[in-house]
């Protein structure tokens, strides 16, 4: 068999393998292998996820979480607060591939540009008026103004934001297709660590003085 034929054979084999891969490999989190697996954080065991609490110790309280009932404290620089309900706070979510968050906004409050590396998010606006959007990998902006009852979806791992442009407080709830979606806010991720100034100067088209000024704001 010639080199060209061997290459085609390898490519066909790879395509067949990918096509036959389990659907779970395409999901945000792996599919569960049992009815439930309430996270047991007392073991100290570190795995890709969390070990299961013994089934005979599981109660209905493990599947109930009240952490999103109360408004978050928006007395901060962003005038907004995200209250998470991931597997870390709500162990009953373990292996179920879902989590939630409450986002409270004071007037003018901002959930700054950030991303969730492991999840797509659907945002439901309950109160107020939000300017929301995300940026695609070719730097196209998809943004709109949300009214109460409307939904907006932020695709997985894309930078997105929400800004309260209404005349009063705003409240939204996010639902994510990962038990532990992660949240990385862009500005502090770049200006809090000790990244070489030249990287930031060239990356943002700014001078060293401006880099130092921005870094100071995130290192207080």
C-alpha positions as CSV (number, residue, x, y, z in Angstrom):
1,X,0.0,0.0,0.0
2,X,1.4,3.4,-1.0
3,X,1.9,6.3,1.5
4,X,-1.2,8.1,0.1
5,X,-3.4,5.1,0.6
6,X,-2.1,4.5,4.1
7,X,-2.9,8.2,4.9
8,X,-6.5,7.8,3.7
9,X,-6.9,4.6,5.6
10,X,-5.7,6.3,8.8
11,X,-8.1,9.2,8.2
12,X,-11.1,7.0,7.6
13,X,-10.3,4.9,10.7
14,X,-10.1,8.1,12.8
15,X,-13.4,9.4,11.5
16,X,-15.1,6.0,12.2
17,X,-13.7,6.0,15.7
18,X,-14.9,9.6,16.4
19,X,-18.4,8.7,14.9
20,X,-18.7,5.7,17.2
21,X,-17.6,7.5,20.3
22,X,-20.2,7.6,23.1
23,X,-22.5,10.7,23.1
24,X,-21.3,11.5,26.6
25,X,-17.9,12.6,25.2
26,X,-19.7,15.5,23.6
27,X,-21.4,16.6,26.8
28,X,-20.2,19.2,29.2
29,X,-20.0,16.7,32.0
30,X,-19.9,12.9,31.8
31,X,-23.2,11.1,32.1
32,X,-24.0,9.7,35.6
33,X,-23.7,5.9,36.1
34,X,-26.2,5.8,39.0
35,X,-29.4,7.5,40.1
36,X,-27.5,10.1,42.1
37,X,-24.1,10.7,43.7
38,X,-24.3,13.3,46.4
39,X,-20.8,14.7,46.7
40,X,-18.9,13.7,49.8
41,X,-16.3,16.4,50.5
42,X,-15.2,15.0,53.8
43,X,-12.9,12.3,52.4
44,X,-10.2,14.7,51.1
45,X,-10.0,12.5,48.0
46,X,-9.1,14.5,44.9
47,X,-10.6,13.1,41.6
48,X,-12.0,14.6,38.4
49,X,-15.3,15.4,40.3
50,X,-16.3,14.4,43.7
51,X,-16.6,11.0,45.5
52,X,-20.1,9.8,46.4
53,X,-21.7,9.9,49.8
54,X,-22.9,6.4,50.8
55,X,-26.4,6.0,49.5
56,X,-27.8,4.9,52.9
57,X,-26.7,8.3,54.3
58,X,-28.4,10.4,51.6
59,X,-31.6,12.3,52.6
60,X,-33.9,14.7,50.9
61,X,-32.0,17.6,52.3
62,X,-29.1,16.7,50.0
63,X,-31.3,17.6,47.1
64,X,-32.5,20.9,48.5
65,X,-30.5,24.2,48.5
66,X,-31.7,27.6,49.8
67,X,-28.5,29.6,49.1
68,X,-30.1,31.5,46.2
69,X,-33.1,32.8,48.2
70,X,-31.5,35.9,49.7
71,X,-30.2,38.9,47.7
72,X,-26.5,39.2,47.4
73,X,-24.5,42.2,48.8
74,X,-23.9,44.5,45.9
75,X,-21.8,46.9,48.0
76,X,-18.6,46.3,45.9
77,X,-16.7,47.9,43.1
78,X,-18.9,46.1,40.4
79,X,-22.1,46.9,42.3
80,X,-23.2,43.4,41.5
81,X,-22.8,39.9,43.1
82,X,-22.9,36.4,41.7
83,X,-24.1,33.8,44.2
84,X,-23.2,30.3,42.9
85,X,-25.0,27.0,43.3
86,X,-22.5,24.6,41.9
87,X,-21.5,21.2,43.3
88,X,-19.2,23.0,45.7
89,X,-22.2,24.7,47.5
90,X,-24.9,22.1,46.5
91,X,-23.4,18.5,46.8
92,X,-26.6,17.0,45.4
93,X,-25.6,18.3,41.9
94,X,-22.7,15.9,41.7
95,X,-22.6,14.0,38.4
96,X,-25.8,15.6,37.2
97,X,-24.2,18.1,34.8
98,X,-26.1,21.2,35.9
99,X,-25.7,24.2,38.2
100,X,-27.2,27.6,38.8
101,X,-26.3,31.1,40.0
102,X,-28.1,34.2,41.2
103,X,-26.9,37.5,40.0
104,X,-27.9,40.7,41.9
105,X,-27.3,44.1,40.4
106,X,-27.5,47.5,42.1
107,X,-28.4,50.4,39.8
108,X,-25.5,50.6,37.2
109,X,-24.1,47.3,38.4
110,X,-21.9,45.1,36.2
111,X,-21.1,41.4,36.0
112,X,-17.8,42.1,34.3
113,X,-16.5,40.3,31.2
114,X,-15.9,36.7,32.1
115,X,-16.2,33.2,30.8
116,X,-17.2,29.7,32.0
117,X,-14.6,27.2,30.7
118,X,-16.8,24.2,31.2
119,X,-20.3,25.3,30.5
120,X,-22.9,27.1,28.4
121,X,-25.1,29.4,30.4
122,X,-28.8,30.4,30.0
123,X,-29.7,33.6,31.8
124,X,-33.3,34.3,32.9
125,X,-33.9,38.0,33.8
126,X,-36.5,38.2,36.6
127,X,-36.3,41.9,37.5
128,X,-34.9,45.1,35.9
129,X,-33.3,45.7,32.5
130,X,-29.9,44.4,31.5
131,X,-27.6,45.0,28.6
132,X,-26.1,41.6,27.9
133,X,-23.8,40.1,25.3
134,X,-21.0,37.8,24.3
135,X,-18.1,38.0,21.9
136,X,-17.4,35.2,19.4
137,X,-13.9,33.9,18.6
138,X,-13.8,36.2,15.5
139,X,-14.5,39.2,17.8
140,X,-18.1,39.6,16.7
141,X,-20.4,41.1,19.4
142,X,-23.8,39.7,20.0
143,X,-25.6,42.0,22.5
144,X,-29.1,43.1,23.3
145,X,-31.3,44.5,26.1
146,X,-33.2,42.0,28.2
147,X,-36.6,42.6,29.8
148,X,-38.0,40.5,32.7
149,X,-39.0,37.0,31.6
150,X,-36.6,36.9,28.6
151,X,-33.7,34.5,28.2
152,X,-30.3,34.9,26.7
153,X,-27.7,32.1,26.1
154,X,-23.9,32.5,26.5
155,X,-22.1,29.8,24.5
156,X,-19.5,27.8,26.4
157,X,-16.2,29.4,27.1
158,X,-17.0,32.7,25.3
159,X,-16.5,36.1,27.0
160,X,-19.7,37.6,28.1
161,X,-21.1,40.3,30.4
162,X,-24.3,41.8,31.9
163,X,-24.8,45.5,32.8
164,X,-27.8,46.9,34.6
165,X,-29.1,49.8,32.5
166,X,-32.4,50.1,34.3
167,X,-33.6,52.7,36.8
168,X,-33.5,50.3,39.8
169,X,-32.0,47.0,40.9
170,X,-32.0,44.0,38.6
171,X,-32.1,40.2,39.3
172,X,-31.2,37.3,37.1
173,X,-30.7,33.6,37.4
174,X,-28.1,31.7,35.4
175,X,-28.4,27.9,34.6
176,X,-25.3,26.1,33.4
177,X,-24.7,22.7,31.9
178,X,-21.9,21.7,34.2
179,X,-21.9,20.8,37.9
180,X,-18.8,23.0,38.3
181,X,-18.7,25.4,35.4
182,X,-15.9,27.7,36.7
183,X,-15.8,31.4,36.3
184,X,-12.8,33.4,35.1
185,X,-13.1,37.2,35.1
186,X,-10.9,38.6,32.3
187,X,-9.4,41.8,33.8
188,X,-8.2,40.4,37.2
189,X,-7.0,37.2,35.4
190,X,-4.5,39.4,33.4
191,X,-3.7,42.2,35.7
192,X,-3.5,40.5,39.1
193,X,-0.7,37.9,38.4
194,X,2.8,39.1,37.8
195,X,2.7,38.9,34.0
196,X,5.7,40.6,32.3
197,X,4.7,44.2,31.6
198,X,5.8,43.9,27.9
199,X,3.1,41.2,27.4
200,X,0.4,43.5,28.6
201,X,1.8,46.6,26.9
202,X,1.8,44.9,23.5
203,X,-1.4,42.9,24.0
204,X,-3.5,45.9,25.0
205,X,-1.6,48.5,22.9
206,X,-0.8,50.5,26.1
207,X,2.3,51.8,27.8
208,X,4.0,50.7,31.0
209,X,2.6,53.5,33.1
210,X,-1.0,52.4,32.1
211,X,-0.2,48.8,32.9
212,X,1.1,49.8,36.4
213,X,-2.0,51.9,37.0
214,X,-4.4,49.1,36.1
215,X,-2.4,46.5,38.0
216,X,-2.6,48.7,41.1
217,X,-6.4,48.7,41.0
218,X,-6.5,44.9,41.0
219,X,-3.8,44.3,43.6
220,X,-5.4,46.2,46.5
